[in-house]
C-alpha cells in the first residue's frame, strides 16, 4: 500500500515530527456479545505512544466495554466519551483495566491520554459508531443522494 | 515471560474527581405547568426560557435599580472550559439562558453539558454530559440555548438530535428520544418548551437542505405526540408555493431552531421558521416557499398550523425568521412583536397573524422594500451565477437569534441591532445529503459596521432611543422592574442602560464576548443578574470582524453588595 504518511516518517515517534501524526494505525472491530455489549481490547505498546487499534468500530450505538492494556514503560491514562460524563482510567506501567461506555451514533468520537502531552505525541484514538437514526426520527421524504 | 499486570480497575466518572456535590434539592418537584403559566408572579425565579411564555424577557425585580446600579458587583462566576478533542472546538460558546427555581440554577452549555448550580454561590451540584460525536453536522457552533424544567425533570436537546429528560435532583438520564437524523445534517440546539404535559422541540440544521419540523413529546415517556413539518408535501396547504416538479420541497428547510412563545388562552404556539434551501439559489425553488421565513401559529394540542405570516417570501438572503415572537397586549389588542433578520420590525395581531405595523429597525437596508402591510419588493439579490452581490443586512440579519425584550413598565421593545452587510456570489451546487447546501459563496463584511441597543415604541414602530456601538450587538437583552435594560457586548462588556433614556449607567468587563441570554432571579431577597459569557459560535456569519476574539466559558452572577 502506498502510504504517504509512513513513507514520510510521520507514523513514528521522533521521526520527522516529535510525535506520531494522529489518525494513523490499525482499525479494529468491536465484537458484540450475546448480552448486547460490544467489546474490544486497546493496547499501548512500548515507546510508541499510541492506542492500538487506533480506531475501534462499533456496528451501532450502545454499550462498549474496552479493556485497556498498558504495555508501555510509562504511565498513561484515557479520558473517554460516554453519555453522562467523561470516563477516566489511570493506566500505570504494565496495568490492565476496563471502561464501560454508552455512546450514541452514527458518528465518531476522539479520546486521549491527558498525561503530559500524550495527546499530541500520538495517544489520541477514535471510536466509530455505525448505524442510522431510527426510522421514526428520520425526515418524511424520499431517499436523498449522498456524497 | 508473562507480564504481571497491575489491576487498573474500572474507569470512573470524570466528575468524581472534582468537588462536585452530586445532587440538588428537589426544588422542581412542584414546578407544574400551572406554575409556569404564572411564571411572572414568582419573580424570584426564572422558570422558563424567556422568563414567561410571552417571550418578554422582563423581570419585575427592582432591588437593582437606576439609583444603586453603580454598586453592582460580581457575586460569583462559574466556568467549565473544554476537554480533549470535540466538535466545533473553534466555535463552542455559551449561548444559554439559565433557569432558576428556588435558589437552584439549571443551565446547558456546549458539547452536551447540563449543570445544576447553587445559584447563591455558583457551586456545581451536578453535571450531565451527552457524549457528542466529533463529526456531528454543525452550521453555527457547538452550542445549546438552554433547558426546560417541570416536575422533577430537566429537558434538553442534543447536537445529535436527541431530546433527553434528566432527573433534576441527580442529573441521571430518565428517557432519551431521537428526534432528527444526523445523516441528513439535523441537530438539536434550541431550549425546549414545556406546554401542558408535553415538551416542545424543533429541528436545527437549516443549512443542510433538510425539511424543518417542530414536535411535541410526552413529558413522562418521551413518546412523540405530534410532528409538524414547516415545508408541505405536494398537495398539502402551501405546496403551491413550491415547484411542481417535486424535489425542492424535500430539501426545503424551514427549520425551527429557536424556542417558540406560547399563548395559553389562544392555545397557540408561535414558532419562527428558518430559511429555505438552498439559502441563496432561489432559481431551484421558484415560488414563495411556505412556510419558510415565517411566523407560524401552531395548535398546541395537535401541531396543526392555524395561521402564519411570511416575512420574506422566496428568501435568497438567508433571512431566517426563527427569532422570537414577543407576545403583549396593548390598547385592547393581542399583539406579537418580531424583529426579523430582514431589518423590519413587525407588530402582528397574534389572533390572525396579520400585520398591524411594519417599520425598519436598522439604518441600512437595501435587499428590498417592505410596505406597511408587509408586502415585499426585492431589490438587490444574488441572481446570476458567479456574480458577486452586496446587500444589507447580511445573512446574520439586522438582529440575529439573540433576543429582544419588552418592558410592560415602559411599554417599549428593546432590541440588539446589527448593521453589517455581506457579499453573496451565486454558485449553484448539487444537493448531497449532509453537505451544506447554500448555493453561494458568502463573505460577511469585516468592517463598515455598527450596532446598537435600540428602544422602539410598538404603537408607532419608531425608535425612541439608541445606545450606539462601533460593532454589532449580538446578545439578548433583559429588561427589569428597576428601570434597567441589560445587554452584553462582543468585546466582553456587560452593560446596564437606563430603560427610559438609553444612558449607560454601569458596565463590567467579563473577559470574553456575549452571545447568550441574561436573566434575573433573587434568593432570600437578594436580586442577581446572571450572564453567560464566552465568544464563539457562527462568528464568521454575524461578526467576522471579531472572529479572532478570545473564547471563554464563564457564567457571571452580579448582585448588590450584602
Interface residues (C-beta under 8 A of the other chain):
Chain A: X68 X69 X70 X71 X78 X79 X80 X81 X82 X83 X84 X85 X86 X87 X88 X89 X90 X91 X92 X93 X94 X95 X96 X97 X98 X99 X100 X101 X102 X103 X104 X105 X106 X107 X108 X109 X110 X111 X112 X114 X119 X124 X126 X129 X132 X133 X134 X136 X137 X138 X139 X140 X141 X142 X144 X145 X146 X147
Chain B: X3 X4 X5 X6 X7 X8 X9 X10 X11 X12 X13 X14 X15 X17 X83 X84 X85 X86 X127 X128 X129 X130 X131 X132 X133 X134 X135 X136 X158 X160 X161 X162 X172 X173 X177 X178 X179 X180 X181 X182 X183 X184 X186 X210 X211 X213 X224 X229 X233 X250 X251 X430 X431 X432 X433 X434 X435
